[in-house]
Amino acid sequence: MITPAFDLSQDPEYLIVSIRVPYTRTSEFDLYIDGTDFKFYAKPYFLRLSLPGRIVEDGREKATFDIDKGLFTLRVPKETAGEHFEELQMLTSLLAPKGSRSAKPLIEDLSAGCSENVGEDEDEDEEEFDWQVEQEVFKESTEEELRAQQKYGFGNQRSGVFARLQEELSDVTDVKNPEGTSAAERRQARLDAEASAFSPDHYLADLFENDEIKGLLKFRPWWAKLSPSTEQGGEAAVSFTDDEKEQLRKFTNRSYLLDKTSRYQVWLSLVDILLAYSYEVRSTEGEHNVESPWTIRKLSGTLCWLETYSSLQDVLVSFGRRVLCYPLYRHFAMASAAIRDTTKILQSGKACVLKCLLDIHKVFRENDPAYILNDLYITDYCIWIQRVKSKKMTALVATLNKASLRKKDLKLDLEELEEAATMVVEEEEQGPSESAPISRDDCSSSCSGSSSSSSSDSSDESEESEGGGGGEMSKDNPPQPHSTSSASLIPQEPSSTLCSAERKVDALPSATEGSRQLIQELGERVAEELQISQDSSYKAESNCSQLNSAAAKTEVTSGRSSSGTLLEPSPRRNPLLIVQTRQDLDESDFIC
């Protein structure tokens, strides 16, 4: 039998059932209506539903069939007119027969159920059975062997899964040996990995250059646009796509027998997964990409480290640490926005949570190694969330609203790091004014002053050369730059910036050794930049003075040569040539 695609809706008096049964005959429909039970048969399709309310068959029911679309639509009257049937969108839970409760494990041997249908061949099977089967003496498992069988997955009800998936292990989780690592060991390994992965440079870069992050914080995800539904008692009106409905019908409905501790951990892990999903949606502005499976998996300690949390605060701290260690945008405001988004999702009701889980299921289903996480967590969550009571989700939202996440809770020294970076930025802004760097106007005035003085010195040298002996004086005493201007341009060692930053760091009582070292490195960088800028200003000043002096000398030489006849060939060098080196200037004066 094939379970057909179906959908349910309602009005105050009727329950509307739409069933898609293509390639069937209109004369072969068979219906059964009795209270909350509804059965439909049209070869080869069979549908059995357990409804949340009672319906009756009193002659008012109507049915239509669209042959082109293969759509069968049935309007069945409600037993109590005006009654609202809740959770009609939870298609998987409606597929369960009435009163179905099972204590069977999640992993079942399907071949064992086939024995009920082979009663005729039972004698033959007994004759073919080999009674000489090899027997083994029972050995009681040691405490170490029992400890080696660690539990993980939804409700900690899985074990031995990764023993068969060694090749895919590194692409799914960060745990090296899930089967032999306890929950406490996994938690400590996760904390160590986060501490080593945290990059202060990346964090500070996103903190001070946050234009793109500001745009992401203004983004409104799809759940922020939901409007409350009056029919569902304040829950948001959520609609599922055809693909999502098809996936709900594919799920195998089952019940979960969880103790109190397991139920508590399941709720906390659900919050952890929704936090990672909320961040991913905001960081991509609602458009999933090839990195989406990695982002959701990496930000969730449940999915990446098979973590089992003990409190809601532990969930928030773990998520905040991972946001600042792994993704592209490592900003504390992004973590806070994800917490608000998760609160909104839980406030919108089970349908909104289910839609988010179906979206995660699709993202993982389309990724080769991540599909294992669907089998471990997401599929079970999609089935389990349809049966939970709304009051439990309301209590979770109230607890989440009271919880808060602060930077100091992450234990990454964020406040000390930000204070140190702020001091360095202030020193960098105040450093140029303290060391009095040379501006462009000062350079131009200095250049003009040095050029005028150089021209006057050149004219004096020319007069002395006409009187005789000027060539030797020019050769022995080449023009020198003014000692006054050069002395003022010598850069001073910018040690005040570094020393003041170090004194402020020492004054911080809570600064750690790592923060002190980082601040010292930032101060040295600022000092180097200031020294380089002053050296470049000095060189520019010196070059400007030398070029102006050379130009003045060339101008004097050309004036002296013009005193003769125009047709007289000048024995001197062409005055139009640009003199670039001091050696050329000395040779020209010596020739004169």
N, C-alpha and C positions, 0 to 999 in steps of 0.2 A: 504494500500500500504506500501511496505517496501522500505526504501532508501538503495540502495546497497552500498557496499564499492567501492570507486573509487579513482583514482589517475590521475593527469594531468602532462604532460611533453610536450616539444616542441623542434622543430628544426627550422631552418630558414624558412621553407616553410610550415610545417604541425604542427597542434596541435594534440597531441596523447592523447586519452582518454582511460583509462583502467578501466573496470567495472567488478566486480566479481559478477556473477549471477549464482550460482550453481542450479542444478535441474530445469533447464528451457529447453524449446524446441528451437532449432535453427530456426524454421520456424515462431516463434511468436515475433520476434524482430520488433520494430517500432521506427523510428528515426524522429526527427524534428530539422532542422537547419535553422536559420534565423538570420543573423547578430550576435549579442551577445547572442542570446537565443539558448539553446541546451536542447533538451528533449529526453529521452530514456525510452522506455516501454517494459518490458518483464515480463509477469505475473509471480509472484505477485510483481515485482520490478518496481519502477518508480523513475526516476532521472530527475531533472530540475535544470539547471545551468545558471547563469548569468555571462558570460565570460568577462574578462577585454579587450578583443579585438574582432574584427569581423572575422567570418569564412564564407565560401561559400560552396554551394553544386553544383559543376560543373562537376561531373563525375570522378574527380580524387580521390575521397575519397575511402578508402579501409577499409575492416573490416575482422577480423579473430576471430574464436571462438575455444578455447581449451576446449574440453569436459571434459577431465580428471580434469583440474583445475577449470572449470567453469568460465573462464576468457574471457571476450569479449573485444577486442582491436580495436579501431577505429582511423584511421588517416584521419583528416579533413583538407583540405587546408586553409591557411590563405587568407584573402581578399587582404592583402598587403604583398607580399613576403618579408622576412627579418625583419618584425616587431617583436618586443619582447613583449610578454605578461607578465606583471608584476604580482607578488603576486599569482602565481598559487598554492603555498603551503598553502594559507589561505583558507582551504576547507570550513570552516564554512561560511565565507562571500560569497563564490561562490554559496552556496545553496539558497541564498535569491533571490526571483524573481526580475526582473528589476523594478527599481523605487520604491521599497518598503520602505516607510518611515512611521513610526507609532509614535503617541504620547500616545500610551497606557501605562499605568503604568506597572512596572515590575511584579507586582502581579496581575494576571487577574483571573476573575471568568470564568472558561472554560465552565461551564454549561450554561452561557448566550449565547454562540455561537451556541448551539444546537437548538435554536428556529428557525433558518433558515431552518432546515431540517425536521421540523415537521409541515408543513403547513396544511396537511390533518387532523391532530388531533387538530388544533387550536380551532375549535368549541367545541370539547369535553372538552378541557382544560378550556374554559371559563365557561362551565356549571358546572364543578367540582370545580371552584374557590369559596372559602368561602368568601363572602362579609362581613361577620360579624367579620372581623379581628379586633383585639384590637388596638386602636389608642392611641398615646401618644402626648401630647402637646410639641411643639418644645421648647427646652431650649438652650439658647445661652451658649456656653462654656465659662467658666471664664478664666481669664489670667493665673491663676495657673494651670488649667487643660491643657491648651494649652502648657504651659511650661513643664509640666510633660511628654508630648509626644516628647521625644528626638529622634533625627535622627542619624543614623549611617549607616555603610555599604558602599558599592560602591556608590560614589557620594552623600553620606548622603541621600539615598533614601529608607532606611529601618527603621522600627519602630515596636515595639511590638513583636519582634521575641523572645527575651529572657523571655518575660512574660509567654510563654508556655514551656520554657526549663529551669526551675529553678534547676533541678537536675544536668544538664550538665553545668550550668553557671560557676561554680568554675573551671572546667577543661578546659574551653575555654578562658575566659578572666579573668583579675584581677579586673575588675570593679564590685563592689558589687551590684549596682543597675543601670544598663545601662538605664533603662526606665526613671528614675527620676534624672539622673545626667547630668548636662550640660557639654558642651565641656570644658569650663574653669575649672570646678570642677574636671573633669577627668584628665586634664593636671596637676593641682596642686597635686592631689592624686598620680599621676605617679611620679612626682618629689620627693615627700616625701618618697614613697616606694623605689626609687632608692637610696636616701640618707641613708636610714636605712639599705639597703641591701649591701652597699659598705663595703668591708672588707679590711682594710689596710694590714693585715697579708697575705691574699691570693694574693693581688696585688704585694707586695714586694717579695713573694716567686716566683711568675712567672717572676718577673723582674730580679732577680739574679740567679735563677735556670731555665734557658730558653733553655736548650739543645733540648728538644722536640719541643718547639715552633719554634726554628730555622729550624728544619726539615719541619714543616708545612708551614713556609714562603717560602721555596724553591719549594713547590708543585705547579704544573701547572694544573689548571682545564681545562675542555674540551673546553671552549670558548677561551682559550689562544692559542689553536692549530688550530683555524679556519683560513682559507686562504681567502682573498678577492675574490669575484666572479665578473668577468668582465661583466657578463650578467645582474647583479642586481645593477649596478651603484655604485660599491665600497662596497656594503654590503657583509657580509660573506656568504659563501655557507653553508647553514644549511640543514641537512637532518633529516626527521622525521621518527621514527620507525612506524611499523604497529600498535602498540598499541596507539601511539600518534595520528595517522591518524584516528583510530577508535574513539578515544575520541573527536576529532574535529568534526566528523560527528554526534556524539551524541548531541552536543551542539545545542540549539535552537537559531537560529539567530534572533537578535533583534537590534533595533537602540536605542540610548541613547540621550535624549534631556537634555543637561546639560548647565547651565548658565556659565558665565565666571569664577565665584568663584569656582563652583563645578569642572569645568575642571581643574583648577589650583590645587585644592586639590587632584584630582585623579592622576595627574602626580606626585605630591610629595609623595603620599602614595605608588605609584608604585616604586619609588626609595627606599623608606623605606623597602618595602617587598623584593626587589632585594638585598639590603644590607644584610638583615638577611639570605637570601638564599645563598649568596656568602660566608658569614662566615661559614655557616653550611657545605658547600661543601669543603671548605678548611680545616676545623677542622676534618672532617672525611676522608679527602683525596679522596673525590668522592664516598665513599661507605656509603650510608645511613644506619642508624641503628635505634633501637627502640627509641632513644632520639631525632631523627631528627625532628619529629613534634613539640616536646616541644621547641627545640632550635630555630626553625624558628619563632614559635609563640612568644616566650619570648623575642627575640631580636628585634622584630618589635613592635613599639608602636602602629602602626595602628591595628595590629591583637590582641595585648594583652590588650590595653587600649582604643581601638576604637578612636584613636587619629586623629585629623584633623590638619595638619600643615599649617602654614602661610608663610613659607619661606624654601628654600633649606638648609640654615644654621641650622635651627631648626631640620631638619631631621638628619643632620650629628651629631649634638650635642646629640640628643636623642639616636641615635644608638651607639655613642661612650660611653655614660654613661652606657648603658645597657650591652655592651660588657665587661665593667670593673666591673659589679655587679653580673651577673648571670651565665654565661657559665663556662665550665671547665677551658678553657684557657683565662685568663683575662689579656691580654697584649695589650698595645696601638698599637703596630705594627700589630696585627691581625686586628684591626679596620681599620687601614690605608690600609692594603692589600685588605680588603673587598671593600673599596671605589674605589680602582684602578680596581678591578674586575668588579664592577658594571658599571664603566665608559666604560670598554671594552665591556661589554654586550650591552650597549646602542649604542655604536659605531658600533657594528656588525649588527644592523638593527632590524626590527620588528620580523623577523623569529627567531632570537636568543632569543629575549625577550619572544616570544611566547613559545619557547621550555623550557625555564626556568619556566614559569608559568605552563606549562603542568606537569613538574616534581614536582612542589610544589603541584599541584592539585592531583597528584598520591600519594604523601606522606600523605597528609591530608585525602585522600579518604580511605586509608588503616588504619587509626587511628580512633577509635570509636568516641571520642568527637570532634576531630578536623575537621570532615567532615562539621560541621556547618560553619566553616570559608570559605569553598568552596562556600556555598550558599550565604554568605554575601559579599565575595570579589573576590575570585580567578576565579570562573566561569565567572563572568561578565568581569573581566580583560582579560581573554582568548578570549572572544568574541569582546570586545571593541578594543583591540590592533590591531586586524586584519583590522580595518577600519581607523585608524589614519593615518595622513599624515607624510611622512618621514621627511619633513622639520621641523616639531615640535619636533621630536626626536633629530634632529641635533642641534636645538637651546637648548634643554635640556642638551645635552652633552657639548656644549660650556659653559653653565653656571656651570655645574658640574666641568669642568676642572679649572675654575677660583676660585671655592670655596676651602677653606682649613679648616682643623680641627686641632686645637692645644690643648695641654693638659690643658692649663689654661681656655679654653672655656668650659670644662666639669664641672668646679666649684666643683672639688673634692679635691683640695689642693694637686695635684699630684706632682708638682715641689717641694714644701716644704717637702713633705713626702719622695721623692727620695733623696733630699739633706740631710735630717736628717739621713736616713738609710745609705747613703754613709759615713757620718761622723762617725757613730757608727762602720761601717766595718773597717774604717781606724784606729779608736781607738783600735779595737780588734786586728788588726794586729800589732800595735805599742805597745800595753799594755805589752806583755811578755818581750820585750826588756827593757822597762823602769823599771819594777819591778825585773829584773835580776833573772829569774827563774833558777832553778838548772837543768843542762842538765844531760844526762846519763853518760857522761865521768866524769863530776864533782862528781857525786854520787859514781862512781867506785873508783876514786882517794881518796875521803873522806873515803870510806869504807876501803880501803887498809891501809890508814894512821891510822884510829882508831883501826884497827885490830892489827897493829904492836905495837902501844902504849899499847893496852890492853894486848898483849902477854908479853911485858916488865914488866908491872905492875904485871902480874900474876907470872912471875919468881921471882920478888922481894918478893912477898908474900910467895912464896914457901920456899925461903931461910930463911925468918923470922920464918916460921912455924917450920922448922927443929931446929932452935935455941931455940924454946919454946915460948909458948904464942901466936903462930900464929893463933890458932883457934879462940880465943876471938876477936882478931883484925879483922879477916875476918868476923865474925858475926856482930860485932858492926859497922864496916865500909865497907859496901858492895861496890863493884866497881861502880863508878858513871861515866856518860858520860862526855866528855870534855866540859867545860863551853864555851870555845872559839868556837868550831864547832857548839854547840847547839845554841849559841847566833846568829851566822851567819845564821842559818837556820830558825829562827823564822819569819814567814811571816808578812810583813807589810800590813796595811789596804790599798787596792788599790783604794783610794778615788780620786787619781789624774785623773783617766780615767773618772769617773762620773762627777767630777767638771768641767773638760775641756769641756766635751760634753755639760753640762748645760750652760757653758758660751758661747759656740758657738750658742746654740739654742737661748739664749737671744739676741744674736747679730743679729738674723734674724728678720728684721722688719715685714716681711709678714707671719711669722709662726703663725698659729692659736693655740688656746688652746688645741685642740685635737692633733695637731702635737707635741706640747711641751710635753704633757703627754706621748705620744708614745715614744718620744726620751728618756725621763727619764726612762721609763720602760726598753728600750733596753740597756741603760747604766748600770742599776742595774743588768741586766742579765749578761752582760760582766764582771762586777765587781765580781759577785758571782762565775763565771767560773774561773777567775784568782785566787781568794782566795782558791777555792777547789783544783786547780792544785798545788798551793804552799804548802798547807797543806799536800797533798798526797806526795809531794817531801820530806817534812820534816819528815814525818812518815817513809818513805822508808829509809832515811838516818839513823834515830835512830835505826830502826830494823836491818839495816845492821851492825851497830857498835856493837849492843848487841850480834848478832849471831857470829861475828868474835871474840869478847872477850870470849864468852863461848867456842868457838872452841879452842882458845889458852889455856884456863885453862884446858880443857880436855886433850890437848896434853901434858902439863906440868905434870899433874897427871899421865898420862900413862908412861911418861919418868921416873919418880921417882919409880914407881912400877917395872919397868924393871931392876932396879939395883940389885934386889935380885936373888935367884935361880929360874930357869925356872920352876922347879917342885913345888916351894913353892906357895901354894894357896894365892891369894891376898885377904886381908880383905876388900879392897875397892870395890866400885861398878864397874861394867863392863865398861871399858873405851870406848867400842864400842857403848854404848847407847848415843843417841843424847840428849843433855841437852837443853830443850826448854824454861824453865822458870827460872827466877832469884832466886826463892825460892829453887829450886833444887840445884842451884850452891852454895848457902849459906849453905845448909845442908851438902853438900859434903866437903866443906872447914872446917866446924865445926867438922866433923868426923876425918879429918886429924889432 
